[in-house]
Amino acid sequence: GLFVWRLRNTGVRQIPYRFVHLYHIANDRLITFQYFNFLKRMYVTQYNKDLSQRAKPKSDSIVSPFHELQQLDHEKKVVHKISPVSPVHQLWSETSNGNELREVKSATEIEDSVVPVGAESKEDGQWKEMKLRLDDLPGILARLSKIKLTALVVSTASAGFAMAPVPFELTCFLLASLGTGLASCAANSINQFFEVPFDSNMNRTKNRPLVRGQISPLLAVCFAAACGVPGIALLTLGVNPLTGALGAFNIFLYTCCYTPLKRMSIANTWVGAVVGAIPPIMGWTAATGSLDAGALLLGGILYSWQFPHFNALSWGLREDYSRGGYCMMSVTHPGLCRRVALRHCLALIGLSTVAPVLDITTWTFPVISLPINLYISYLGFRFYRDADRSSSRKLFFCSLWHLPMLLLVMFTCKKSVLEKEDKGDLPGRSRERAMEIRLP
């Protein structure tokens, strides 16, 4: 009994100490009302996300750009405050008052003419109807027809006409150049008409007229028809049917084959090279009326030249072509892109050597053209080895001056008509033309 009584007294005495100990443990573990409130908020956030709110950052107040000007005007008014003056200086005070009045008026005019920044941005963000002015129409149509590319096409057709082994006829030359230019404008316009949704995704083409809505698609189609129909008619009736057929085939090949292939297969590059090789053949057929080995040689030179030119250009535009959804060698087959460019750089050396074999030029042409062909081949090798933007840019800019230089050297080394006539190498129609020119 004494033992039980001892335990009971000891337990009663230790109850306050145990209560205090539990209170300290609760405080140490932060089991408070705030803690349970935090757990409640976490539960609501995780399991009932509809009640959660996102904190929005407070927008910065727009400071007027003329705030400093207004402060300066205010300081100017305070500094130049008129103090009482004696009657002797009354005239001077009147003039100063007049000047201050002018300054205040000018300040109020400036403040009235100021348009708030928010209003400008609001107006810029709204849709506006673009109105076509007649003054802007020639420039818009020039961009629609890709006037620089059209000029290159006409120049290569002119080179083919000049290289033909017949006497030069100015009327036929002008008709052939005009018809080729009109056919090129028509093909380029139809190409842009088909590629509007894809051009809008590329930085290089997002400012084209149809993408920006500067002209309507109907106007673009009407312009293409107004160029294509007279151009083909001019080549067929004014020059010869063979040249007109080549022009019509080139429009079909560019618009109906090359344009859709750009989003389907890398074969579009080879088809596009054929499109670029036809204009010098058209120039040759416009002068001679026949499709000879010389025409095919000129077409082969243009065909090979386009691969280093375009492959180097597309290498720097890989992101754009990928964004637009175009299947280009530089995007899908980068190794093949570099190899093909190098192969055709070397092919230009071989084609230049074939020219005197076909009796189109003298043997000085492959010798004179060898340095520029070796240089573009060296840049093609650098592009193949390094595969960077620097080497591709150098190859592209070299191709811009390489082609006109090669065609100019080829024209200077061309065999004269009299030499071919003496050898009896002229074709039937060409010989008749030469005899008509030589007869008094």
C-alpha positions as CSV (number, residue, x, y, z in Angstrom):
1,G,0.0,0.0,0.0
2,L,2.8,2.4,0.8
3,F,4.3,1.7,-2.7
4,V,1.1,2.5,-4.5
5,W,0.6,5.6,-2.5
6,R,4.2,6.7,-3.4
7,L,3.6,6.2,-7.1
8,R,0.3,8.1,-7.0
9,N,1.8,11.1,-5.3
10,T,4.8,11.2,-7.7
11,G,2.5,11.0,-10.8
12,V,0.3,13.8,-9.5
13,R,3.3,16.0,-8.9
14,Q,4.7,15.3,-12.4
15,I,1.5,16.2,-14.3
16,P,2.3,20.0,-14.5
17,Y,5.9,19.3,-15.7
18,R,4.6,17.0,-18.5
19,F,2.1,19.6,-19.6
20,V,4.8,22.2,-19.9
21,H,7.0,19.8,-21.8
22,L,4.2,19.1,-24.3
23,Y,3.7,22.8,-24.8
24,H,7.3,23.3,-25.6
25,I,7.3,20.4,-28.1
26,A,4.2,21.9,-29.9
27,N,6.0,25.3,-30.1
28,D,9.2,23.7,-31.4
29,R,7.3,21.8,-34.2
30,L,5.3,25.0,-35.2
31,I,1.9,23.3,-34.8
32,T,0.0,26.5,-34.7
33,F,-3.1,27.9,-36.4
34,Q,-1.0,29.5,-39.1
35,Y,0.5,26.2,-39.9
36,F,-2.9,24.5,-40.4
37,N,-4.1,27.5,-42.4
38,F,-1.1,27.1,-44.8
39,L,-1.8,23.4,-45.2
40,K,-5.4,24.3,-46.1
41,R,-4.3,26.7,-48.8
42,M,-2.0,24.1,-50.3
43,Y,-4.8,21.6,-50.4
44,V,-7.1,24.1,-52.1
45,T,-4.4,24.9,-54.7
46,Q,-3.5,21.4,-55.5
47,Y,-7.0,19.8,-55.6
48,N,-9.2,22.6,-56.6
49,K,-7.2,24.6,-59.2
50,D,-10.2,26.6,-60.2
51,L,-9.8,28.6,-57.0
52,S,-6.2,29.3,-57.5
53,Q,-5.2,32.7,-58.8
54,R,-2.2,33.9,-60.7
55,A,-0.5,37.0,-59.6
56,K,-0.3,39.5,-62.3
57,P,2.7,41.8,-62.4
58,K,1.8,45.4,-62.0
59,S,2.2,47.2,-65.3
60,D,4.7,50.0,-65.3
61,S,3.2,53.4,-65.8
62,I,3.8,54.9,-69.2
63,V,5.9,58.0,-68.8
64,S,5.3,60.6,-71.4
65,P,8.4,61.3,-73.5
66,F,7.6,65.0,-73.1
67,H,7.7,64.8,-69.3
68,E,11.1,66.4,-69.3
69,L,10.0,69.1,-71.7
70,Q,7.1,70.0,-69.5
71,Q,9.5,70.1,-66.5
72,L,11.9,72.4,-68.4
73,D,9.0,74.6,-69.4
74,H,7.9,74.8,-65.8
75,E,11.4,75.6,-64.6
76,K,11.7,78.2,-67.3
77,K,8.5,79.9,-66.2
78,V,9.7,79.9,-62.6
79,V,13.1,81.3,-63.4
80,H,11.9,84.0,-65.7
81,K,9.2,85.1,-63.3
82,I,8.7,88.8,-63.7
83,S,9.7,90.9,-60.7
84,P,8.5,94.4,-60.1
85,V,10.5,97.0,-62.0
86,S,10.7,100.7,-62.1
87,P,8.8,102.7,-64.6
88,V,12.0,103.6,-66.4
89,H,12.4,100.0,-67.5
90,Q,8.7,99.6,-68.4
91,L,9.5,99.1,-72.1
92,W,11.9,96.3,-71.4
93,S,9.4,94.6,-69.1
94,E,6.7,94.7,-71.8
95,T,9.1,93.1,-74.3
96,S,10.0,90.4,-71.9
97,N,6.3,89.8,-71.1
98,G,5.7,89.5,-74.9
99,N,8.5,87.0,-75.2
100,E,7.2,84.9,-72.3
101,L,3.8,84.9,-73.7
102,R,5.1,83.6,-77.0
103,E,7.1,80.9,-75.1
104,V,4.0,79.9,-73.1
105,K,1.9,79.8,-76.3
106,S,4.5,77.7,-78.1
107,A,4.6,75.3,-75.1
108,T,0.8,74.9,-75.1
109,E,0.8,74.3,-78.9
110,I,3.5,71.6,-78.4
111,E,1.5,70.0,-75.6
112,D,-1.7,70.1,-77.7
113,S,0.1,68.5,-80.7
114,V,1.5,65.7,-78.6
115,V,-0.3,62.3,-79.2
116,P,-0.1,59.9,-76.3
117,V,2.1,56.8,-76.8
118,G,-0.8,54.5,-75.9
119,A,-3.0,56.0,-78.6
120,E,-0.3,55.5,-81.3
121,S,0.2,51.9,-80.3
122,K,-3.5,51.3,-80.2
123,E,-3.9,52.7,-83.7
124,D,-0.9,50.6,-85.0
125,G,-2.4,47.4,-83.6
126,Q,-5.7,47.9,-85.4
127,W,-6.4,46.4,-88.8
128,K,-6.2,48.9,-91.6
129,E,-7.4,48.6,-95.2
130,M,-4.4,48.9,-97.6
131,K,-5.3,51.1,-100.6
132,L,-3.4,50.6,-103.9
133,R,-2.1,53.7,-105.4
134,L,-1.2,53.9,-109.1
135,D,2.2,55.4,-108.2
136,D,3.2,52.2,-106.3
137,L,1.8,49.8,-108.9
138,P,5.0,49.6,-111.1
139,G,7.2,48.8,-108.1
140,I,4.8,46.2,-106.8
141,L,4.5,44.5,-110.2
142,A,8.3,44.5,-110.5
143,R,8.6,42.7,-107.2
144,L,5.8,40.3,-108.2
145,S,7.7,39.4,-111.4
146,K,11.1,39.1,-109.6
147,I,12.6,41.7,-111.9
148,K,16.2,40.8,-111.0
149,L,15.7,37.2,-111.8
150,T,14.0,38.1,-115.0
151,A,16.9,40.3,-116.0
152,L,19.3,37.4,-115.4
153,V,17.0,35.2,-117.6
154,V,17.0,37.7,-120.4
155,S,20.7,38.2,-120.2
156,T,21.4,34.5,-120.6
157,A,19.0,34.3,-123.5
158,S,20.8,37.2,-125.1
159,A,24.1,35.3,-124.6
160,G,22.7,32.3,-126.4
161,F,21.5,34.5,-129.3
162,A,25.0,36.2,-129.5
163,M,26.8,32.8,-129.4
164,A,24.8,31.4,-132.3
165,P,26.9,31.0,-135.5
166,V,24.8,33.4,-137.6
167,P,24.9,37.1,-138.4
168,F,23.3,39.3,-135.8
169,E,19.8,40.6,-136.4
170,L,18.6,43.4,-134.2
171,T,14.9,42.9,-134.8
172,C,14.9,39.2,-134.0
173,F,17.1,39.9,-131.0
174,L,14.7,42.5,-129.5
175,L,11.7,40.3,-130.1
176,A,13.3,37.3,-128.5
177,S,14.5,39.3,-125.5
178,L,11.1,40.9,-125.0
179,G,9.2,37.6,-125.3
180,T,11.6,35.8,-123.0
181,G,11.3,38.6,-120.4
182,L,7.5,38.5,-120.5
183,A,7.4,34.7,-120.2
184,S,9.7,34.9,-117.1
185,C,7.5,37.6,-115.5
186,A,4.5,35.3,-116.0
187,A,6.2,32.3,-114.5
188,N,7.5,34.2,-111.5
189,S,4.0,35.8,-110.8
190,I,2.3,32.4,-110.9
191,N,5.0,31.0,-108.6
192,Q,4.3,33.7,-106.0
193,F,0.6,33.1,-106.3
194,F,0.9,29.5,-105.4
195,E,3.4,30.0,-102.5
196,V,1.7,32.8,-100.5
197,P,1.0,30.6,-97.4
198,F,4.6,29.3,-97.4
199,D,6.3,32.6,-98.1
200,S,4.6,34.2,-95.1
201,N,6.6,31.9,-92.8
202,M,10.0,32.9,-94.2
203,N,11.9,36.0,-93.4
204,R,13.3,36.2,-97.0
205,T,9.8,36.2,-98.6
206,K,7.4,37.6,-96.0
207,N,7.5,41.1,-97.6
208,R,6.4,40.0,-101.1
209,P,3.4,41.8,-102.5
210,L,0.8,39.0,-102.2
211,V,1.9,38.1,-98.7
212,R,1.5,41.6,-97.5
213,G,-1.8,42.0,-99.3
214,Q,-0.6,44.9,-101.4
215,I,-2.4,43.5,-104.4
216,S,-5.2,40.9,-104.8
217,P,-4.6,37.4,-106.1
218,L,-6.9,38.1,-109.0
219,L,-4.7,41.1,-110.0
220,A,-1.6,38.8,-109.8
221,V,-3.2,36.2,-112.0
222,C,-4.4,38.8,-114.5
223,F,-0.9,40.3,-114.7
224,A,0.6,36.8,-115.2
225,A,-1.8,36.2,-118.1
226,A,-1.2,39.6,-119.6
227,C,2.6,38.8,-119.7
228,G,2.5,35.1,-120.6
229,V,0.0,35.1,-123.5
230,P,1.7,38.0,-125.4
231,G,5.1,36.7,-124.6
232,I,4.5,33.2,-126.0
233,A,2.7,34.7,-129.0
234,L,5.6,37.0,-129.6
235,L,8.1,34.2,-129.5
236,T,6.0,31.9,-131.7
237,L,4.9,34.4,-134.4
238,G,7.7,37.0,-134.2
239,V,10.7,34.7,-133.8
240,N,9.9,31.0,-134.6
241,P,7.6,28.2,-133.3
242,L,10.5,26.3,-131.7
243,T,11.4,29.2,-129.5
244,G,7.8,29.7,-128.6
245,A,7.3,26.1,-127.7
246,L,10.4,26.2,-125.4
247,G,9.1,29.3,-123.7
248,A,5.7,27.7,-123.0
249,F,7.4,24.5,-121.8
250,N,9.6,26.5,-119.5
251,I,6.5,28.3,-117.9
252,F,4.8,24.9,-117.4
253,L,8.0,23.4,-115.9
254,Y,8.5,26.2,-113.5
255,T,4.9,26.6,-112.3
256,C,3.5,23.1,-112.4
257,C,6.6,21.0,-111.7
258,Y,9.2,22.9,-109.9
259,T,6.9,24.9,-107.6
260,P,5.0,21.9,-106.1
261,L,8.2,19.8,-105.9
262,K,9.8,22.3,-103.6
263,R,7.6,20.9,-100.8
264,M,7.8,17.2,-101.8
265,S,11.3,16.2,-102.8
266,I,14.9,17.5,-103.2
267,A,14.5,16.7,-106.9
268,N,13.2,20.2,-107.2
269,T,16.7,21.5,-107.4
270,W,17.5,19.5,-110.6
271,V,14.1,20.5,-112.1
272,G,14.9,24.1,-111.3
273,A,18.3,23.8,-112.9
274,V,16.6,22.6,-116.1
275,V,14.3,25.7,-116.0
276,G,17.4,27.9,-115.8
277,A,19.2,26.1,-118.6
278,I,16.4,26.7,-121.2
279,P,16.7,30.5,-121.7
280,P,20.2,30.3,-123.5
281,I,18.8,27.5,-125.6
282,M,15.9,29.8,-126.5
283,G,18.3,32.5,-127.5
284,W,20.2,30.0,-129.7
285,T,17.1,28.7,-131.4
286,A,15.8,32.3,-131.9
287,A,18.9,33.0,-133.9
288,T,19.3,29.8,-135.8
289,G,15.8,28.2,-135.8
290,S,17.3,24.8,-134.9
291,L,18.4,22.9,-131.8
292,D,22.2,22.3,-132.2
293,A,25.0,21.0,-130.1
294,G,26.0,24.6,-129.3
295,A,22.6,25.2,-127.7
296,L,22.9,22.1,-125.6
297,L,26.4,23.2,-124.5
298,L,25.2,26.6,-123.4
299,G,22.3,25.0,-121.6
300,G,24.8,22.6,-119.9
301,I,26.9,25.5,-118.6
302,L,23.9,27.2,-117.2
303,Y,22.7,23.9,-115.7
304,S,26.0,23.2,-113.9
305,W,26.4,26.8,-112.8
306,Q,23.1,26.8,-110.9
307,F,24.1,24.1,-108.4
308,P,27.0,26.0,-106.7
309,H,25.0,29.2,-107.0
310,F,21.7,27.9,-105.4
311,N,23.2,25.4,-103.0
312,A,25.5,28.0,-101.5
313,L,22.5,30.4,-101.2
314,S,20.2,27.8,-99.6
315,W,22.9,26.9,-97.1
316,G,22.5,30.2,-95.4
317,L,18.7,30.0,-95.6
318,R,18.3,26.6,-94.0
319,E,16.2,27.9,-91.1
320,D,13.9,29.8,-93.4
321,Y,13.4,26.9,-95.8
322,S,12.7,24.6,-92.9
323,R,10.2,27.0,-91.4
324,G,8.5,27.3,-94.8
325,G,8.2,23.6,-95.3
326,Y,10.5,23.3,-98.4
327,C,12.5,20.1,-99.1
328,M,15.9,21.5,-99.9
329,M,19.2,19.6,-100.0
330,S,20.7,22.0,-97.5
331,V,17.9,21.1,-95.0
332,T,17.4,17.3,-95.5
333,H,20.7,16.2,-97.1
334,P,23.4,18.7,-96.1
335,G,26.3,16.4,-97.2
336,L,24.8,15.8,-100.6
337,C,24.2,19.6,-101.0
338,R,28.0,20.2,-100.6
339,R,29.0,17.3,-102.8
340,V,26.7,18.3,-105.7
341,A,28.0,21.9,-105.5
342,L,31.6,20.7,-105.8
343,R,30.9,18.3,-108.6
344,H,29.3,20.9,-110.8
345,C,32.0,23.4,-110.1
346,L,34.4,20.9,-111.6
347,A,32.0,20.1,-114.4
348,L,32.3,23.8,-115.6
349,I,35.9,23.1,-116.4
350,G,35.0,20.1,-118.5
351,L,32.2,22.0,-120.3
352,S,34.5,24.8,-121.1
353,T,36.9,22.4,-122.7
354,V,34.1,20.8,-124.8
355,A,33.3,24.2,-126.5
356,P,36.3,24.2,-128.9
357,V,35.7,20.5,-129.6
358,L,32.2,21.4,-130.9
359,D,33.7,24.2,-133.0
360,I,31.9,26.9,-131.1
361,T,34.9,28.7,-129.7
362,T,38.6,28.7,-130.3
363,W,41.0,26.8,-128.1
364,T,41.9,30.0,-126.2
365,F,38.6,29.9,-124.4
366,P,39.3,26.9,-122.1
367,V,42.8,28.4,-121.4
368,I,41.4,31.9,-120.5
369,S,38.5,30.5,-118.6
370,L,40.6,28.1,-116.6
371,P,41.6,30.5,-113.8
372,I,38.0,31.6,-113.0
373,N,36.8,28.0,-113.2
374,L,39.6,26.8,-110.9
375,Y,38.8,29.6,-108.4
376,I,35.1,28.7,-108.2
377,S,36.1,25.0,-107.8
378,Y,38.4,26.0,-105.0
379,L,35.6,27.8,-103.2
380,G,33.4,24.8,-103.9
381,F,36.0,22.6,-102.2
382,R,36.2,25.0,-99.2
383,F,32.4,24.9,-99.0
384,Y,32.5,21.1,-99.1
385,R,35.2,20.9,-96.4
386,D,34.2,23.6,-94.0
387,A,30.4,23.5,-94.3
388,D,29.9,26.9,-92.7
389,R,28.2,30.2,-93.5
390,S,31.4,32.0,-94.4
391,S,32.4,29.5,-97.1
392,S,28.9,29.3,-98.5
393,R,28.7,33.1,-98.8
394,K,32.0,33.3,-100.6
395,L,30.9,30.7,-103.1
396,F,27.6,32.4,-103.7
397,F,29.1,35.9,-104.3
398,C,31.7,34.3,-106.6
399,S,29.0,32.7,-108.7
400,L,27.4,36.1,-109.2
401,W,30.4,37.4,-111.2
402,H,31.6,34.1,-112.5
403,L,28.7,33.5,-114.9
404,P,28.8,36.9,-116.7
405,M,32.6,36.7,-116.8
406,L,32.5,33.2,-118.3
407,L,29.9,34.1,-121.0
408,L,31.9,37.3,-121.9
409,V,35.1,35.3,-122.4
410,M,33.1,32.7,-124.4
411,F,31.8,35.4,-126.6
412,T,35.2,37.0,-127.2
413,C,36.6,33.6,-128.2
414,K,33.7,32.7,-130.5
415,K,34.5,31.6,-134.0
416,S,33.4,34.0,-136.6
417,V,30.7,33.3,-139.2
418,L,33.1,33.7,-142.1
419,E,35.4,31.0,-140.8
420,K,32.5,28.5,-140.4
421,E,31.1,29.4,-143.8
422,D,34.5,28.7,-145.5
423,K,34.6,25.4,-143.8
424,G,31.0,24.6,-144.7
425,D,30.0,24.0,-141.1
426,L,27.0,26.3,-141.0
427,P,23.5,24.8,-140.9
428,G,21.2,25.2,-143.9
429,R,19.2,28.2,-142.7
430,S,22.2,29.9,-141.1
431,R,24.2,29.6,-144.4
432,E,21.3,31.2,-146.3
433,R,21.2,34.1,-143.8
434,A,25.0,34.6,-144.1
435,M,24.8,34.6,-147.9
436,E,22.0,37.1,-147.8
437,I,24.1,39.4,-145.6
438,R,27.2,39.1,-147.8
439,L,25.4,39.7,-151.1
440,P,25.1,43.4,-152.1
